[in-house]
Amino acid sequence: MSHSFYFIRYALYLCVFFASTVSASESYRVEQWSVSGAPTYDIGQRVSAKGLPQISVKTIVRDSRNFIWIGTENGLARFDGRNFEFFNTVNTPELGSNWIEGLFLDDIGDVWIATRIGLVRYSNGEFSAIADDLNGEPVQLIVSSKKDRAWAITTSLWKIQKNTLQNTKAISEQIYHPVYHNRHLWFIDGANNLLQASVGASIDIDCRYQLGLATPVDGLVVKQNSAFVLSKTSLHRYEVSSATCAIKKLERLDDLDIASIHNSHSEGIVAVTNKGELFDVDTRGSGVRKALTDYLDKAALMDDGVLFDDNGTWFLGSKTKGLQLYWPTSVKRVDQSHDISQSRVWSFFATEGNLYAATDSGVFVTNNGEQWRLLIPADELEGNSAYSFFTDSNDYWVGTRNGLYIRSTEGASSRSDVQLEGLQINTLYADKNVVYVATTKGLFSFDGMDVSSIPTFESQSVRSILKTKNEVLWVGTEAGLFKKEDGVWAEVDVLNSGNIFVSSLLEYGDGQLLVATYGKGLFLLDNNSWQAFNVKNGLPFQDLFAIQIRDNKLWLSGASGIASIPLSELGNKQLTSDVILRDDGTFSARSDLRCCNGAGNHRAIVFKGKLYLPTLEGVLSVGDTTAPMHNGQTTITGVYVEGVRLNQKYEKLNLGRKQNVEVDFSVATFSSETIPEYRYRLDSSDWVYAGHREEAFLAKLPAGETRFEVSSKISGAEWSTPDSVIFYVEPHWWESSLAKALGLLATVAMLYALYLHRIARFRRRNELLEARVKERTLAFERVNSELKIKNKALEEAALTDPLTGLYNRRAVKELVPKLFETINERGRYRDGSVDTSPVSAIFIMDLDHFKRLNDQYGHDKGDSALFHVARALCSVVRSTDWLIRWGGEEFLLVVPAIKHNDISVFNKKLHESVESLHELVEVPETISMSIGAVWLPWDDCNVDLKIWEHAVIMADWALYRAKNEGRNGTVVVDASKEMALWSDWSVEGLLKAERKGLLKLTHHRANSPL
């Protein structure tokens, strides 16, 4: 049976709210859709938007897979509860016209589109046009029970066969208000008679019932053996017998001023009055069974409104009000007629008989959860918002954003404890003779007289407090979790989570502790072991405000909405959750409910079996919940090749030789609080998880047939039965079976020929191999010899300064072991005076004013100076001496053996060697250098690497003493053997050694003797 109805709205004005019905136990959630911005079109292009395609919506129908199809004056749309897919004459030329007059669903699941110029049939992905225009008559109904036969009903009867229309005279009467029910066609003729016709290979009238009505019929609904006829605002009910063609007139309902009647999936039918009221009329008794929700848009109901009831989910379409969806929910706002519904509610407190709510308007109280009265107005709190609340037998304790107020339950005025003035009171928690006061700047204990600050929480924002059965006091702050055990406070490390915002604490079962956090989800402490839950292992959202237990479920609330988890799930690694309300903007047609508020104790509470939650606009209650039914099937909605939609039945699609294809899919859901998840695969390969993405891009499909399958799941349910389509890619000639067989034979033959050829080549190559081995052995020996020479050259290059050709600093490591051996060996056999005995000398030479030379004459002159200085020094040193470029403009000269009294002459030669170099370098200033020198050994001490390093330090120190005394001179250090044990080798340490007489310095200008 088909159902069609009209709806529209101009601007994308999306809203959602909770509406109480006439019965206070029911509540409806509402979703409203309107016009989207105009998208661009191209041939075969997929066009999707978050709204309707055009304001003048003409008709709507639901197909067999639960999708809603909408016809407008500017195209067609398919709606899955989240997005509208548009079809018009540009991207779907088969439509012929964008003016959609009617939409119908037949018994085999095909959708029929009546346009201004004809009929179009949609069947599993394929649009096919019916040529004729039915003489301009509007289509009232399509009836089809077989694939190759259908009937179009205008005011006359048309047979549709092989996509052609034929006007038949099987029914000569004019047809009005046709209804298809139980394989029979029911309609009103021009004489106000009710006719019944059987539908088969032909349509034949079986019964004619006289209604006895003098006024025209305005509507007809047939239900079982009852016929409801609307005539001039009165509703008439008849009992009909198809076997005897007898009719019996039953009650008449004429006191409601009915404007239209509609079919319903319940036992009754729905009547809309001229005042926009909605009633459910019982088909089994007399009169009105009940009035439906008065929050349905009355203006829409009266604006050519048409209703469709899908097992409790109502679709309301109208001419100028768009599409509205209503479905029952256990979540509703309470007491909307009083001030609490306009208040910002922050927290609750419950006693055995009363429930209290702390709000910005003061403190409200109720004894039944429905009717609330103001107990403590904000005026008594000096205009402050009530943020937290607690009561005992004597007093009401009200925590505000500006301190703590206490009022006697007998009605005395409130008083403020000045010690807490200016503090926001997040939570009040009573424990024996003390009340803990959690504030934004610490935790306080209050015995009714004195307030004491707890140092552990100084300057911390404390949110939640709980004392467990084992007498451990737990405190949650915005920076972590703390506990007091055996009188000692300690911070608790929760799985190395760092700083956590603890919003709520709850104990359940045998002492298990639940810790809700804002940002990091939920933690469970069970037998001293922590377990974490977040969105990765099933938590629906992890910005939590409050947790509560009801009906063996853990209830979660937060800025993203409300959800529940069976307590039995908490022992699993993966949770299964049921989202009762999602309030984070996931669904664009539902505005935020602004639930739920704040973190701390009693941000959610169970009172008389219901869960109560605070919002920015009153109190929400959550009654008994049942998971919504998701009747939609996973459906392949479009197949596109190179951006063009394939207009074929989605069973087996011939892609030609195209190997890349895009597949779009969806599942229609209209009351879910979660978005479907998808997975797909090719043939029997592993499933690919697509998340919420509703498209798959398939590349390089192989030749032949490939099956694509896609399935979905919602709210942690099992994966659905997949929808599938087979893609066929035509093979190229070389991909045919004959070509593959011939290619295989040719390959075998080629391989055999190649084998014979390779055997012959192997024999020839074996003969050459022995000769080449001998030749290459000789070559290897030659190359090895050359390699040794090159390695030696590389070693020398590594130890050589490229500019001067001298040894570099790395060479010292290679040279000094031999020096130590020479000095120590000579010391063991030393004989003679100090002046005549050979010693080793270390000279560090640094060119004077070298930076000035570089700056004034350029680095080329500087490099030239270094090169010529090196050559000049080489002319002075002996073959046994080591001249090393120490770094920059510094040179290190090591003389392994020189008589002590020859050092003076040697020093003079060093200075003289550079006196005339300025002429070679071509600079006007004379080149000079300063020298620091030291000799080894120091008396009879043994020389090792440590003594060497200290000697170099002393030579460097002596060099800079020479620099400080005017440059172009030499300072020689004579060290005593006590310096071998000296520990302070800083400049100050060396000066100290000099003052102690352990070091003796001799200063000389360049041309003066030492």
C-alpha positions, 0 to 999 in steps of 0.5 A: 500500500502506498502512502503520500503526503505533502510538506515544505519550508522556505529557509533552513530553520532547523530546531529540535525540542521536547514536547509534552503530550496531553498525556503527561507520561509521553514526550515527543522529540521533533526534527524539522527540515527545510530548504537547502541552498541551491546546488549545481548540477551536471549530467549524472552527478550526485547532488546531496544537501542538508535540506529540501530542494525547493519550497513547493513540496508536492508529495512524499512516499516511503520506499521499501527500504525506509527511505523517504522520497520527496517531490517538489516543483523543482525536482525529486529528493531521497531522504535517509534521515540525515541528507537529501539526495537530489534528482532533476532533469539535468542529472537524471534526464529520465524524469522529463520534468522537474514538476513532481505531482505524485509519488507512489510505492507499489507492492513489489517495492518500486517507486513511481514518480508522476511528473507534469508530463508523464510517469517514471519508474524507479527500481533498484537504481534504475529510472525508466520513463513511461512515455504517455502523459495520461491526457493531462490527468493527475495520477491518484494511485499506482497499483502493481503486484507484478514486475511486468504489470501495473495500473495507473489511476487518475479519474480513470484506469490506465494499464502500464505494460512494457513502459507504455500506457493504455487507457482501459474501459474496465472501469467506466465510472469516474474514480475519486479517492482511490485506496489499495487495500488487501489486493483490492482497489477501493474508490468513490464514484461520481454518485458517492458510491463506494466501489470495490474491485479485485486487482489481478491480470485485470481490474474487475468491480466486485462490489458496489456499496451505497453510502447514502450520503448527500454531500460530496466525499472528501476522504476515504480510508479502508482498514480491515473490514471497515471503511471510513468516509469523510464528508463535509467535516463529518466522519462516517464509519461503515462495516463492509462484507466483501463476500456478500457485498453488504454494507452496514453504517455504524457510528458517525462522528460529526462534532470534531469539524474534521478537515482530513483523515489519514491512514495509520500503522496503529489500529486506528486512523488519524483525523485532523480538524479544521483547528489543527487538532489531531485525533486517533480514531479507533476502528474497533469501537466508537468515538475518539480513542485519544487526542494525539500530541498537541505539539504537532504544528497546527499550522502545518496540519492545516496547510495541506498537511499529510501525516504518515505514522511509522510505528510511532514515528510521525512524518508531517508534511505541509505546503509551507512548513517543510517536513517535521518528524516526531517520535516518542522519547522517554526524555522530557522537560518537566513542569514546563508551565512554571519558572523552573523550566526557564531556569538554569539548573545546576544540581540536585539533592534528594531525600526520601520524599523530596527532590531539590534543584539548585538553579539561578532562580533559587532552590525548587522542590518537588515530591513527585518529579512533575510539579515544582515549587520555589522553596528559596528564591534568589532574593534570599540568596542576595541575588546569587544563583544556587549552585549546590544544595544539601539539607538535614533535619534542621537547615537548608545549605545552599552553595552559590557562586558567591559563598555558602548560605544556611537557612533553617528548615523552619523558615528563618532568614538565610545567613552567609558564612563570610569566610566563604564569601566570594567563593563558588561552592561546587559541592556540599557533602555531609560526613558524620558531624562535618560538612565538606564544602568544595569550592573553586579555591579549595576544600573546607570542612564546616561543623556548623560553627567554624570553617577549616581549610584543608591545605592539600587542596589550597587554590584547587578547584574541587568538584566531587566528594565521596566516602566509600564503604571502607571509610576512604574519603575520595576527592576529585578536583579539576587537576586530579584525584585524591584520597584520605586513608588512615588520616593521610591525604595522598594524590592518586595516580590513575594509569599515568593519566597526568592531570585529570578533571574529575567530574563525578565519583560513584561506588557500586557493587562490592566496593568498585569505584567509578571516576568520571572525568571531563575529557578523558572518559571513565575509570574503574577501580576494582581490587586496586586495579584501574581500567580506562574507558573512552571512545576507543573502547565503546564509550559514546563520549568522554567529556562527562559531567555526571554518572548515576546507576538505575535499572542495573545500568550506568547512566552517563551525562555530559555536554554531548548528551545522555547514554547508558551502559549495562553494569555487566559491561564494565567487566569487559574491555569493549563496552556496548552503550545506548545513546538516549540523547545526543546533544553535540550537533551531530544531527543538523536538524536538531538544535542543542538541548543544552544538557547537561550542566556542570561537574560535581556531586548530584549533577544527575540524580535518581528519584522515584525511579526516574533519572533527573538531569540539569539543563540551561533551560529547566530539568530533564527527566528520563523514564523507562527507555527502550532502544529505538527500532531501526527498520532501514536496510543497508542500501546501495544508493548510487554507482558512479563511473567517472562522476556519472551515475549508472542508470541500471538496476543495481544487480549486475552492472556492466562497466565496459572496460572502466575499472574505477567506480564510486559506490554510495550507500546509506541506511535510512534512520529517523529516530536514532541518536547515533550515525550508522557505521559501515563496512564493505568488501570485494568478493570474499576479502576482508571487510574494510571498516569505513566508519561513518563514510557513506561512499567507497572508491574502487580502483583497478577492478579486475576483468570479469565479475567482482561482487561488492558488499556493504553492511551497517550497524547502529549503536553497537548492534550486530552488522546488518545483512549486506546489500550487494552489487556485481560489477562486470569489467569486459576483458581486453582481447589479451585477457580472454581465455583463448588468448591466455591459453595461447599465451601460456603455450607460447611462454612454455615454448619460449622458456624451453628454447631459452633453457637450451640456449642457456645450457649452451651459453653455460658451457661456453661461459664455464670455459671462459670462467677459469681463464678469467679467475686467473686473470682477476686474481692477478688483477686483485693482487695489483688492486690490493697493492694500489689500495694499500698505497692509497690508504696510506695516502689517505691516512697522511691526508687525514693528518695533514693541514691542506693549507700549510702542508703541516701536520694537523691537530689529529696527528698529535695522537699518533706522535705523542706515544713515541715522544713519551717513550723517548723522554722517559727512556732518556730520563732513566739514563740521564747523565750530566748537567741540566744545561748540557742534558737534552730535553724536549721542548714544546713551543706554541706560536701565534701570529700577532694581529692576524685578525687585523691582517685578515680584516684589512687585506682579506682572507686571501692575504691571511691564507698566504701569510699562514702558508709562508709562515709555515714554510719559514718555520720549516726552514728552521726546524729539524727533520726530527722536530714536529711542526703542527698547525694547531688551529687558526693562526697557531702553530705547535712545535715539538722538539723531541731532543734539544740541549737546554742551553740551545733553546735560546738560539732556536727561539731566536731563529724562529722569530727571525724566520718570519721577520721579512715575510711581509714582503712575500705576502705583500703587506706593509706591516711586519709579521711577528709572532708570540711564543709560549714554551715549556720543556719536559720532563719536569726534573725526574718525573715520568711523562704521560698523556696527563703530563703532556696535556698539562704541559700544553696548557702551560705553553698556551698560558705562557703564550698569552702572557707573551701576548699581554706583554706586548707581543713579538716575544717569548715566555718560557715556563720552567716547571718543578716536578711538584707540578706533576701532582698539581690539581688546579690548571685554571689561569688562577691555579697557574698563577698560584703555582707561580707565586709558590715558586713551582713555576718560573717564567722567563720573558724575552723579546724577539731578538733578545737571548733567553 
